[in-house]
Amino acid sequence: MERISTHQFTILSTAVLLGTTYMVAGSVLAGTAGRDGWMAILPGFALGIPLAFMIFSLMPRYPGMNLIEISEKVLGKWLGKGMGLLYSGITLYFGAILLGQGVDMYNRSVLPLMPQYILVLGSFVIVAYLYFSGVEVLSRFSEVIFPIICLSLVFIALFSIPRFERGELFPLLDNGVKPVLNAMWKVAPWPMEYILFLGGLLPFLPRKAKDLKVLKRGILKAFSIVILLSTLMILIQIMTFGPFETSRLTYAILVLGNMIEISRTISGVEVIFTLIWTGALTLKITALLFAGIWGLQAVFGIKSRKAGVKMSVIVGIIYVLIPLYTLTGINVVVEIGLMDDYFILPFTVLWVVWIWGVERWKRRKKNSSN
């Protein structure tokens, strides 16, 4: 089985964790907490850190297993398989609607007249290539694309400074703490999307004790970088557009890219940014495709490569059909929010805490009996 290094794990984790949340974060959080929406990023993302550490604590006792296989060992065969099927359904469906979000983003920005099927199929070809190339290639892709994404976001922040209205940030907590807490629960599902991917990634990670410590530090680095970048992007949107306009614009970050002007000769560079951010979207869609197929392979005990390829083809067809015929336009954004709030957040928290708690209880019971 292929493995990725601790460095690749850190970059891949950061890229998947960031995903495409920075595109809609301004609209979601400004609409919930107004000018104080940026305060929700830190506590919201931080909820994912203890869950990641819980998963890592299971690795030494179940080497070479992903979280679905560990579920079967800890919770029992049938209950574990049921959780695995639910895991696969959530990750695959969510990945498919993210593919639809990419189409929506292009239609709103640079290619409004492009037929939808061309955008869906074109994006999926890249996703399929990354999937069949393996996790290591996905990690190397993240090493290339993530620094470019960071530079593009910093570039937007710097060139938006002349348009800042600092008064838009004050007064702080004008409406109290409650709106910030509500916004925090809007942020909380975003790190859970990464936790689902991490649960399937375990067999591809280094397993030595010293490597486990590095992996934990990598998680902290990934969360720190994403929290800083996301907070920065929301701040510049609020200071540029104000909280009301930021909440109204679904993709305010694209509008910012369109407003950038360099020496009055170069303007409207949102096309370049859209292409760069498509790389981030593709990476996250591929990560969720990996997670869903890993779950199905674990549940049905698929080991042979031939059977795995057949299943991947079937899943790929479903991946394409959902954004083509089920969800289009603003419905995609609404569906992503519903999935985050009602499926991904409760399922991930319950699943990880349940496995971790039962495993610790069984271990203590065994130690006390000895």
C-alpha positions as CSV (number, residue, x, y, z in Angstrom):
1,M,0.0,0.0,0.0
2,E,1.3,3.5,-0.9
3,R,2.2,5.8,1.9
4,I,2.5,9.6,2.2
5,S,5.1,11.4,4.3
6,T,4.3,13.5,7.3
7,H,5.1,16.7,5.3
8,Q,2.7,15.6,2.5
9,F,0.1,14.8,5.2
10,T,0.4,18.4,6.6
11,I,0.0,20.1,3.2
12,L,-2.8,17.7,2.1
13,S,-4.7,18.3,5.4
14,T,-4.4,22.0,5.1
15,A,-5.6,22.0,1.5
16,V,-8.6,19.7,2.2
17,L,-9.4,21.6,5.4
18,L,-9.5,24.9,3.6
19,G,-11.3,23.5,0.6
20,T,-13.7,26.0,-0.8
21,T,-15.0,27.3,2.5
22,Y,-13.3,30.7,2.0
23,M,-15.5,31.3,-1.1
24,V,-18.8,31.3,0.9
25,A,-17.6,32.0,4.4
26,G,-18.1,35.7,4.2
27,S,-21.7,35.4,3.0
28,V,-22.6,32.7,5.6
29,L,-21.0,34.4,8.6
30,A,-21.9,38.0,7.9
31,G,-25.5,36.9,7.3
32,T,-25.5,35.2,10.8
33,A,-23.3,37.5,13.0
34,G,-22.9,40.7,10.9
35,R,-19.6,42.5,11.3
36,D,-18.6,40.0,14.1
37,G,-18.8,37.0,11.8
38,W,-15.0,36.7,11.6
39,M,-14.9,35.9,15.3
40,A,-16.6,32.5,14.7
41,I,-13.7,31.1,12.6
42,L,-11.4,30.2,15.5
43,P,-13.8,28.4,17.8
44,G,-15.7,26.8,14.9
45,F,-12.6,25.2,13.3
46,A,-11.0,24.4,16.7
47,L,-13.8,21.9,17.3
48,G,-12.2,19.6,14.8
49,I,-8.8,19.3,16.6
50,P,-9.9,17.1,19.5
51,L,-11.7,14.8,17.1
52,A,-8.5,14.4,15.0
53,F,-6.6,13.6,18.1
54,M,-9.2,11.0,19.1
55,I,-8.7,9.3,15.7
56,F,-4.9,9.4,16.1
57,S,-5.2,7.7,19.5
58,L,-6.8,4.7,17.9
59,M,-4.0,4.2,15.3
60,P,-1.5,2.4,17.5
61,R,-4.0,-0.2,18.6
62,Y,-5.5,-0.8,15.1
63,P,-2.5,-0.5,12.7
64,G,-3.3,-0.4,9.0
65,M,-7.1,0.1,9.5
66,N,-9.2,3.0,8.6
67,L,-12.0,4.3,10.8
68,I,-14.7,2.2,9.2
69,E,-12.7,-1.0,9.9
70,I,-12.0,0.2,13.4
71,S,-15.8,0.8,13.8
72,E,-16.4,-2.9,13.1
73,K,-13.8,-4.0,15.6
74,V,-15.1,-1.6,18.4
75,L,-18.8,-1.4,17.8
76,G,-19.4,-4.9,16.2
77,K,-19.6,-6.1,12.7
78,W,-23.1,-5.0,11.7
79,L,-23.3,-1.7,13.5
80,G,-19.8,-0.9,12.1
81,K,-20.9,-1.7,8.6
82,G,-24.0,0.4,9.0
83,M,-21.9,3.4,10.1
84,G,-19.6,2.7,7.2
85,L,-22.5,2.8,4.7
86,L,-23.7,6.0,6.1
87,Y,-20.2,7.4,6.0
88,S,-19.8,6.5,2.3
89,G,-23.2,7.9,1.4
90,I,-22.5,11.2,3.0
91,T,-19.0,11.7,1.6
92,L,-20.0,10.6,-1.9
93,Y,-23.1,12.8,-2.1
94,F,-21.4,15.8,-0.6
95,G,-18.5,15.4,-3.1
96,A,-21.0,15.3,-6.0
97,I,-22.8,18.5,-4.9
98,L,-19.4,20.2,-4.5
99,L,-18.8,19.4,-8.1
100,G,-22.1,21.2,-8.8
101,Q,-20.8,24.2,-6.7
102,G,-17.8,24.5,-9.1
103,V,-20.3,24.7,-12.0
104,D,-22.3,27.3,-10.2
105,M,-19.1,29.3,-9.5
106,Y,-18.1,29.3,-13.1
107,N,-21.6,30.2,-14.4
108,R,-21.7,33.2,-12.0
109,S,-18.3,34.5,-12.9
110,V,-16.4,33.8,-16.1
111,L,-18.5,31.3,-18.2
112,P,-22.2,32.2,-17.9
113,L,-23.1,30.8,-21.3
114,M,-21.0,27.6,-21.1
115,P,-23.2,24.4,-21.1
116,Q,-23.3,22.8,-17.7
117,Y,-22.4,19.3,-19.0
118,I,-19.1,20.5,-20.3
119,L,-18.1,22.1,-17.0
120,V,-19.2,19.0,-15.1
121,L,-17.4,16.5,-17.3
122,G,-14.3,18.6,-17.7
123,S,-14.0,18.9,-13.9
124,F,-14.7,15.2,-13.4
125,V,-11.9,14.2,-15.8
126,I,-9.4,15.9,-13.5
127,V,-11.0,14.3,-10.4
128,A,-10.9,10.9,-12.0
129,Y,-7.2,11.3,-13.0
130,L,-6.2,12.2,-9.5
131,Y,-8.2,9.3,-8.0
132,F,-6.8,6.6,-10.2
133,S,-3.3,8.1,-9.8
134,G,-3.5,7.4,-6.0
135,V,-3.2,9.2,-2.7
136,E,0.4,10.1,-3.2
137,V,-0.3,11.9,-6.4
138,L,-3.1,13.7,-4.7
139,S,-0.7,14.8,-2.0
140,R,1.8,16.0,-4.5
141,F,-1.0,17.9,-6.3
142,S,-1.8,19.6,-3.0
143,E,1.9,20.6,-2.6
144,V,1.7,22.4,-5.9
145,I,-1.7,24.0,-5.7
146,F,-2.0,25.0,-2.1
147,P,0.9,27.6,-2.0
148,I,-0.6,29.1,-5.2
149,I,-4.0,29.4,-3.4
150,C,-2.4,31.0,-0.4
151,L,-0.6,33.5,-2.6
152,S,-3.8,34.4,-4.5
153,L,-5.7,35.0,-1.2
154,V,-2.9,37.2,0.2
155,F,-2.7,39.0,-3.2
156,I,-6.4,39.8,-2.9
157,A,-6.0,41.0,0.6
158,L,-3.1,43.3,-0.2
159,F,-4.7,44.9,-3.3
160,S,-8.1,45.4,-1.4
161,I,-6.5,47.6,1.2
162,P,-7.3,50.9,-0.6
163,R,-11.0,50.0,-0.5
164,F,-11.1,49.2,3.2
165,E,-13.6,51.0,5.4
166,R,-12.3,50.3,8.9
167,G,-15.4,51.6,10.5
168,E,-17.3,48.6,9.2
169,L,-15.7,46.4,11.9
170,F,-16.9,48.5,14.9
171,P,-18.5,48.4,17.3
172,L,-17.5,44.9,18.2
173,L,-20.2,42.6,19.7
174,D,-22.8,45.2,19.0
175,N,-25.5,42.6,19.1
176,G,-23.9,40.5,21.9
177,V,-22.3,37.1,21.9
178,K,-25.3,35.0,20.7
179,P,-24.9,35.8,17.0
180,V,-21.2,34.8,17.2
181,L,-22.2,31.5,18.8
182,N,-24.7,30.9,16.1
183,A,-22.1,31.7,13.5
184,M,-19.7,29.3,15.2
185,W,-22.1,26.4,14.6
186,K,-22.2,27.4,10.9
187,V,-18.4,27.0,10.8
188,A,-18.3,23.8,12.9
189,P,-19.3,21.4,9.9
190,W,-16.4,22.6,7.8
191,P,-13.6,20.9,9.8
192,M,-15.8,17.8,10.1
193,E,-15.7,17.4,6.3
194,Y,-11.9,17.0,6.7
195,I,-12.3,14.7,9.7
196,L,-14.3,12.3,7.5
197,F,-11.5,12.3,5.0
198,L,-8.9,11.7,7.8
199,G,-10.9,8.7,9.0
200,G,-10.3,6.9,5.6
201,L,-6.7,8.2,5.2
202,L,-5.3,6.4,8.3
203,P,-3.8,3.3,6.4
204,F,-1.8,5.6,4.2
205,L,-0.1,7.4,7.1
206,P,3.3,6.6,8.8
207,R,2.7,4.4,11.9
208,K,5.8,4.8,14.1
209,A,5.4,6.5,17.5
210,K,7.7,9.4,16.5
211,D,5.7,9.9,13.3
212,L,2.5,10.0,15.2
213,K,3.8,13.0,17.2
214,V,4.7,14.7,13.9
215,L,1.2,14.0,12.5
216,K,-0.4,15.7,15.5
217,R,1.8,18.7,15.1
218,G,0.9,18.7,11.4
219,I,-2.8,18.8,12.4
220,L,-2.2,21.8,14.6
221,K,-0.3,23.6,11.8
222,A,-3.0,22.8,9.3
223,F,-5.8,24.2,11.5
224,S,-3.7,27.3,12.4
225,I,-3.0,28.2,8.8
226,V,-6.7,27.7,7.7
227,I,-8.0,29.7,10.7
228,L,-5.7,32.6,9.8
229,L,-6.5,32.5,6.1
230,S,-10.2,32.2,6.6
231,T,-10.3,35.0,9.2
232,L,-8.3,37.3,6.9
233,M,-10.6,36.7,4.0
234,I,-13.8,37.4,6.0
235,L,-12.2,40.6,7.5
236,I,-11.3,42.0,4.1
237,Q,-14.8,41.3,2.7
238,I,-16.5,43.0,5.6
239,M,-14.1,46.0,5.5
240,T,-14.6,46.3,1.7
241,F,-18.4,45.7,1.3
242,G,-19.8,46.1,4.8
243,P,-21.6,43.3,6.6
244,F,-24.9,43.7,4.7
245,E,-23.5,43.6,1.2
246,T,-21.1,40.7,2.2
247,S,-24.0,38.6,3.4
248,R,-25.9,39.3,0.1
249,L,-23.0,38.2,-2.2
250,T,-22.7,34.4,-2.3
251,Y,-19.2,34.6,-3.8
252,A,-17.9,37.9,-2.5
253,I,-14.4,36.8,-2.9
254,L,-14.9,36.6,-6.7
255,V,-16.3,40.1,-6.7
256,L,-13.2,41.3,-4.9
257,G,-11.0,39.6,-7.6
258,N,-13.0,41.5,-10.2
259,M,-12.4,44.8,-8.5
260,I,-8.6,44.5,-8.3
261,E,-6.7,46.9,-10.5
262,I,-2.9,47.0,-10.8
263,S,-1.5,50.4,-12.0
264,R,-4.7,51.0,-13.9
265,T,-3.5,48.6,-16.6
266,I,-4.5,45.2,-15.3
267,S,-8.0,44.6,-14.0
268,G,-10.6,41.9,-13.7
269,V,-8.2,39.2,-12.7
270,E,-11.0,37.1,-11.2
271,V,-10.6,34.7,-14.2
272,I,-7.1,33.7,-13.0
273,F,-8.3,33.4,-9.4
274,T,-11.2,31.2,-10.5
275,L,-8.9,28.8,-12.2
276,I,-6.6,28.7,-9.2
277,W,-9.6,28.0,-6.8
278,T,-10.9,25.3,-9.1
279,G,-7.7,23.4,-8.2
280,A,-8.8,23.7,-4.5
281,L,-12.3,22.5,-5.4
282,T,-11.0,19.6,-7.4
283,L,-8.7,18.5,-4.6
284,K,-11.5,18.4,-2.1
285,I,-13.9,16.6,-4.4
286,T,-11.2,14.0,-5.0
287,A,-10.6,13.6,-1.3
288,L,-14.3,13.0,-0.7
289,L,-14.4,10.5,-3.6
290,F,-11.5,8.6,-2.0
291,A,-13.2,8.6,1.4
292,G,-16.5,7.3,0.0
293,I,-14.9,4.5,-2.0
294,W,-12.6,3.6,0.9
295,G,-15.8,3.2,3.0
296,L,-17.5,1.0,0.4
297,Q,-14.4,-1.2,0.1
298,A,-14.2,-1.6,3.8
299,V,-18.0,-2.4,4.2
300,F,-18.1,-4.9,1.4
301,G,-14.6,-6.3,1.9
302,I,-13.4,-5.5,-1.6
303,K,-9.7,-6.3,-2.0
304,S,-9.1,-7.0,-5.6
305,R,-8.1,-4.1,-7.9
306,K,-10.5,-5.3,-10.7
307,A,-13.5,-5.2,-8.4
308,G,-12.4,-1.8,-7.0
309,V,-12.1,-0.3,-10.5
310,K,-15.7,-1.5,-11.4
311,M,-17.1,0.0,-8.2
312,S,-15.2,3.3,-8.8
313,V,-16.7,3.5,-12.3
314,I,-20.2,3.1,-11.0
315,V,-19.6,5.7,-8.3
316,G,-18.1,8.1,-10.9
317,I,-21.2,7.9,-13.0
318,I,-23.3,8.8,-9.9
319,Y,-20.9,11.6,-9.2
320,V,-21.6,13.1,-12.7
321,L,-25.3,12.5,-12.8
322,I,-26.1,14.4,-9.5
323,P,-24.8,17.8,-10.5
324,L,-26.1,17.4,-14.0
325,Y,-29.7,16.5,-13.3
326,T,-30.4,17.0,-9.6
327,L,-29.0,20.2,-8.3
328,T,-28.2,23.4,-10.2
329,G,-27.6,27.1,-9.4
330,I,-28.3,28.4,-6.0
331,N,-29.9,25.1,-5.0
332,V,-26.4,23.7,-4.8
333,V,-25.3,26.3,-2.1
334,V,-28.5,25.6,-0.1
335,E,-28.0,21.8,-0.3
336,I,-24.4,22.2,0.9
337,G,-25.6,24.1,3.9
338,L,-28.3,21.5,4.7
339,M,-25.8,18.6,4.4
340,D,-23.3,20.4,6.7
341,D,-25.8,21.2,9.4
342,Y,-28.0,18.1,9.5
343,F,-25.7,15.3,8.4
344,I,-22.0,16.0,8.4
345,L,-21.7,17.8,11.8
346,P,-23.9,15.4,13.9
347,F,-22.7,12.2,12.2
348,T,-19.0,13.0,12.5
349,V,-19.1,14.1,16.1
350,L,-21.3,11.2,17.2
351,W,-19.3,8.6,15.2
352,V,-15.8,9.6,16.3
353,V,-16.7,10.2,20.0
354,W,-18.7,7.0,20.1
355,I,-15.8,4.8,18.8
356,W,-13.3,6.6,20.9
357,G,-15.4,6.3,24.1
358,V,-16.4,2.6,23.6
359,E,-12.8,1.7,22.8
360,R,-11.5,3.4,25.9
361,W,-14.3,1.8,28.0
362,K,-13.4,-1.7,26.7
363,R,-9.7,-1.2,27.3
364,R,-10.3,0.0,30.9
365,K,-12.6,-3.0,31.5
366,K,-10.0,-5.4,30.2
367,N,-7.2,-3.8,32.3
368,S,-9.4,-3.9,35.5
369,S,-10.2,-7.6,34.9
370,N,-6.6,-8.4,34.6
